[in-house]
């Protein structure tokens, strides 16, 4: 883990501390979660990679789509 230092105005600091306290986490964890959320919304250099790992299955899944979708071998 890398340690860093940031500056925020006092009002934001107090509000963030209160939010962290309500969630039962440290201010550092609140900041990490906030950064993760913002960064994860940014597009990657390869937009299609956003879908990598979304579908879980094996090669034969497409041959059994009717069974998966309709609960039978053929519609």
C-alpha positions in Angstrom: 0.0 0.0 0.0 1.2 3.5 -0.8 0.9 6.3 1.7 -0.1 9.7 0.5 -1.2 13.0 1.9 -4.1 15.2 0.7 -5.5 18.6 1.7 -9.2 19.3 2.1 -11.1 22.2 3.6 -12.2 21.9 7.2 -15.9 21.5 6.4 -15.4 18.6 4.0 -13.0 17.0 6.5 -15.6 17.1 9.3 -18.4 15.8 7.1 -16.2 13.0 5.8 -15.2 12.0 9.4 -18.9 11.9 10.3 -19.7 9.7 7.4 -16.8 7.4 8.2 -18.0 7.2 11.8 -21.5 6.3 10.8 -20.2 3.5 8.6 -17.9 2.3 11.3 -14.8 2.8 9.1 -11.7 5.0 9.2 -11.4 8.2 7.2 -8.7 6.5 5.2 -11.0 3.6 4.3 -13.7 6.1 3.3 -11.2 7.9 1.0 -10.0 4.6 -0.5 -13.6 3.5 -1.2 -14.4 6.9 -2.7 -11.3 6.8 -5.0 -12.1 3.2 -6.0 -15.6 4.2 -7.0 -14.5 7.2 -9.1 -11.6 5.4 -10.7 -13.7 2.4 -11.6 -16.1 4.6 -13.6 -13.3 5.8 -15.9 -13.1 4.1 -19.2 -10.1 1.9 -19.8 -7.9 2.2 -22.9 -9.8 -0.9 -24.1 -13.5 -0.2 -23.5 -14.4 -3.8 -24.2 -12.3 -4.8 -21.1 -15.1 -3.4 -19.0 -17.0 -6.6 -19.8 -14.2 -9.0 -19.2 -15.2 -11.6 -16.6 -18.9 -10.6 -16.6 -20.0 -13.8 -18.1 -19.2 -17.0 -16.2 -19.5 -20.3 -18.0 -17.9 -22.7 -20.4 -17.6 -23.2 -24.1 -20.7 -25.3 -24.4 -23.1 -22.8 -22.9 -24.2 -21.4 -26.3 -25.3 -24.9 -27.4 -27.6 -25.1 -24.4 -29.1 -21.6 -24.6 -32.7 -22.9 -25.0 -32.3 -25.0 -21.9 -30.9 -22.1 -20.0 -33.4 -19.5 -21.2 -36.5 -21.6 -21.6 -35.9 -24.6 -19.3 -36.1 -27.0 -22.2 -33.9 -28.2 -25.0 -35.8 -26.4 -27.8 -38.4 -23.5 -27.8 
